[in-house]
């Protein structure tokens, strides 16, 4: 079985457990089968944290054809049939549905126009694969009323995150699960954030691919997951084998900005959580040395002090973002022009941090080329998206193979 972690030398949850999941809120979620009480311990393995859990079974099929899947924080959720209508809140879940060939069944996503555009910067490199999420319900500030109207078969959303929204409480979470469909999502693993006091259950963290494996079980698409996880494992092995010595790795800053001369938001590149699933396996140096929290505001003076060798610009793949203009702006600024990344022309675009499995494959490849061109080939300094069309011998994974898996032809 292929690994599902973020780095090749990190064991998957399968190495630790046969089953997992908690009874949340006293078993208040609709569709949750009984699950015995558990003991949880957190273990640090390499670059990822893994929480082990003692429960009866992770996935179980009953005689009547119903089946259950277990994941924190929702516990063990029972399904009578494979869900058809899919609600998602954050785009890593949307990307998981897309990877399983269910992108057209999604009815909601945070920022539909933005994420539709983002995914469509990558789909041109996947023969016969397309997606259109532009008219979906924008689900960041989700309401109960809209969930009733959508009448989904599963909510790929983290109730421990939803409960942090205004006007949501545990009673509302349970109501939706009882009256519409169960919750099945995990979002706080993005940065391994703590649950707030409103959430009454336990919480454990997963890598992007560990969570994807569980979502695949919800849709009975284990074989499709395994095929994509094999591609992912091969890509990680290629990266691992090509990494230069530690002293030869660049310092990297990931930023975004509306106006890069006035306000810049910075993000870690090697911190725990699946938001760095496309940069942490490449083991760069964090230009800020871990001192900058996700989304922290910095100015050009702070950027110069950090002096990154590489600058990644989130959202730079968007068609309305000109990377050439951004580079010119930095080069003409008296402070920014002194930054090593600007001096050497190493300012590159990035796509999305809340990435699903397919974007993770592309962004691992693009980051490898941006950090280590001598080892993995140079990144094309095109002006934004779509994703460059590299010659076959410069591709770090097979586009046709991935497209075939998404389409079910494997």
C-alpha positions, 0 to 999 in steps of 0.5 A, a space after each residue: 500500500 502506498 504511503 499517504 504522508 507528506 514526506 517519504 520517511 513519515 509513516 502513515 496512520 496505517 502504520 499506527 492503527 487499525 481504526 480511529 475516531 472519537 465519539 464527539 459531543 456525546 454521540 450527537 452527530 447523525 449517522 454516527 455509530 457507537 464507538 467505544 471510549 478512546 485513549 489518544 497520544 500524540 507522536 512526533 515522527 519526522 516532520 509530521 505529528 501523528 495521533 494514535 487512537 484505540 477504537 474498534 474499526 476505522 471502516 466497517 460494512 454491515 450486512 445490509 450494505 451500509 458502511 461506516 468511516 471514522 475520522 476525527 473530529 466527527 467520529 464514526 459516521 455511517 452511510 446507507 449509500 455513497 453520497 451524491 450531493 457534496 457540500 464543501 466549505 474549504 477547498 482542500 475538501 473540494 479538491 478531494 472530491 475533484 480527485 475522486 472524479 466527483 468535482 461536478 457533484 460539489 454544490 459549495 466551496 469557499 470563494 467559488 470564483 477564486 478557486 474555480 479559477 485556481 483549479 483551472 490553471 492546472 486542469 489544462 495539463 490533465 487531458 480530458 479533465 475539467 471543472 466548473 465551480 464558478 456558480 457554486 454557493 460561497 460557503 465560508 459564512 455558511 448558514 443553516 438555512 442554506 444547508 437545508 436548501 442544498 440538501 446535501 448527502 454529506 458535508 465535507 466540512 469540519 464541524 469544529 471549525 464551523 462552530 467558530 462562526 457567529 450564530 453556530 453552536 453544538 445544537 446547530 451542528 447536531 441539527 444539521 447532522 440529524 436532519 440533513 446529512 453527516 459532517 465529515 471533514 477536518 480543517 484544523 489540521 491545516 496548521 494544527 490549530 487548537 479547537 476553541 472552547 465551543 467544541 466539546 470533543 477531542 481532536 487529532 491531526 492528519 496530513 493531507 493524504 491521510 485525510 484524503 484516504 478517509 474521504 475516499 472511503 466515504 465515496 468507496 473510492 479506495 482504489 482511486 485513492 491508492 492509485 493517486 497515492 502511488 503517484 504521490 509516493 513516487 513524486 516524493 521519492 524523486 524529490 527526496 533522492 534529488 535534494 541537495 545537501 542542507 547547506 545548499 538549500 534556499 531560504 524561502 518566504 511565502 507571501 501575498 499582497 494587494 500592493 506589495 509596497 504597502 502591505 504584505 502577508 507572510 506564511 510559514 513554509 516548513 511548519 506543521 500542517 497540510 498548508 505546507 504539504 507542497 513546501 515542507 517535503 522540499 526542506 527549504 529554510 524558512 526565511 523568517 526562522 519560524 518567527 512569523 505566524 500564518 498571515 502575519 503582516 510584514 513590510 519590505 524592511 522585514 523582508 530585507 532583514 529576512 533576505 530570502 533566496 526565493 519568494 513565493 507569491 500566493 495567488 500568482 497563478 491567477 490570470 489577473 495577476 501579473 508576475 512580471 509587474 510584481 517583479 518589476 515593482 520589487 526591482 524598482 523599490 529601493 528596499 525590495 531591490 536589495 533582497 536576494 530573491 529579487 536581485 537574482 530573479 527568484 520571485 515565483 507564483 504559487 497556487 493555493 495552500 488549501 490544496 487538494 491532492 491534485 494541486 498538491 502534486 503540481 505544487 510539489 513539482 513547481 516548488 521543486 523546480 523553483 527551489 532546485 532548478 539544477 536538480 529538477 529543471 527550471 521553472 518557467 518564469 511565465 506571467 501567471 497561469 496556466 501551469 507551464 507545459 513542460 516537456 515530458 522528460 522534465 515532468 516529475 509525474 505523469 499527467 496522463 496517468 493522473 488524468 486517467 485516475 480522475 476519470 476512472 480509467 485505471 
